[in-house]
Amino acid sequence: MTGRIDRLRALIAGKADCALVTDDINRRYLTGMKSSAGYVLVFPEAAYLVIDFRYIEKAREVVTSCTVIEQEQGMLKQLGGLMAKHGAKTCALESMSLTLQKAEMFRKIKDVEFLTDDTLSQALYDLRTVKEPEEIVKIKAAQALAEEALEKLLQKLHAGMTERDVALELDFNMRRLGAEDLSFETIALTGAHTSMPHGVPDNRIIEPDSFVLMDFGAVVDGYHSDMTRTVCVGTPTEEMREIYHIVRTAQNAGLAAARPGITGKELDVAARDIIRDAGYGDAFGHSLGHGVGMEIHEFPVASPVREQQLAPGNVVTIEPGIYLPGKFGIRIEDFVHITENGCENLTNIPNTLICV
């Protein structure tokens, strides 16, 4: 974690005398400790984690990247004293996550100018979007756990179950296997409900020979996984097989195109053109993919408007879909780690149509 703080220092050097990190995820990224409160204050020559009594014992035990200080009742005075000690006249705040109310609160600290431009958030973005090898290990562990949860579900999946049954079974499996948390509220849809990309599971019953779309993920040691599989309970119709084949072909094209240097727009187009040329362009209304890491939606993004190039260390989903209201929808989602020469697919379950 010390290396992350050193890299943060380098990114804000000359732009601010210090940085104040308050966001829960960013604070965990810099310290390695999960908490719902605390402040990381970074100067060129020192870094501090100021954290309250609830977390102080744990912080002193596990945090090595910062000097750990117990938060005092006069928190603003305490922070201001540290800034004065290090001669800081400007302090960068997180523009992407800090509320206006908190920004105004910090401005009560005298003799310090608080910067609310993108200096700090951009620096943290640059750090977090390029995953370190140990981060990839954690993401792989989260994905392996989610896949095991799916495999256990598939042994039980049958007509007559409700969407909520499926979602609860997946959630239970992931928790039982050791997930710290769920990546997001599990999506489990069936029949015509599958045409809603982010529909909410209800008491709809799985009918024979129908699709079940499942979008889910697990969190391991702070890192998320994300995958979608659309499976058939029973025997699919020819139309169901045909549309599935188009989506799978589009996903394969996206997987083949994922590499350093490609823009988010170019990656999106690689898959989207397959669906458009098959006559279903209007039925694919969302972006191809998004970054995944300590949050389920991060940068970079693969969409029709993103010109940013992908770089080694990025993790991004490849999730094309076709959604036909009143009939069914299909989405297949893997996610990949961009390497020096191409990409590594972090999803191990094949994207072929599963029928149970």
Sequence and secondary structure as in RCSB ss.txt:
>XXXX:A:sequence
MTGRIDRLRALIAGKADCALVTDDINRRYLTGMKSSAGYVLVFPEAAYLVIDFRYIEKAREVVTSCTVIEQEQGM
LKQLGGLMAKHGAKTCALESMSLTLQKAEMFRKIKDVEFLTDDTLSQALYDLRTVKEPEEIVKIKAAQALAEEAL
EKLLQKLHAGMTERDVALELDFNMRRLGAEDLSFETIALTGAHTSMPHGVPDNRIIEPDSFVLMDFGAVVDGYHS
DMTRTVCVGTPTEEMREIYHIVRTAQNAGLAAARPGITGKELDVAARDIIRDAGYGDAFGHSLGHGVGMEIHEFP
VASPVREQQLAPGNVVTIEPGIYLPGKFGIRIEDFVHITENGCENLTNIPNTLICV
>XXXX:A:secstr
 HHHHHHHHHHHTTT SEEEE  HHHHHHHHS   SS EEEE SS EEEEE HHHHHHHHHH  SSEEEE  SSH
HHHHHHHHHHTT  EEE  TTT  HHHHHHHTTSTT EEE SSHHHHHHHHHHHS  HHHHHHHHHHHHHHHHHH
HHHHTT  TT BHHHHHHHHHHHHHHTT SEESSS EEEEGGGGGSTT    S B  TTEEEEEEE EEETTEE 
 EEEEEEES   HHHHHHHHHHHHHHHHHHHH  TT BHHHHHHHHHHHHHHTT GGG  S SEEE SSSSSEEE
EESTT   B  TT EEEE  EEEETTTEEEE BEEEEE SSSEEE   S  S  B 
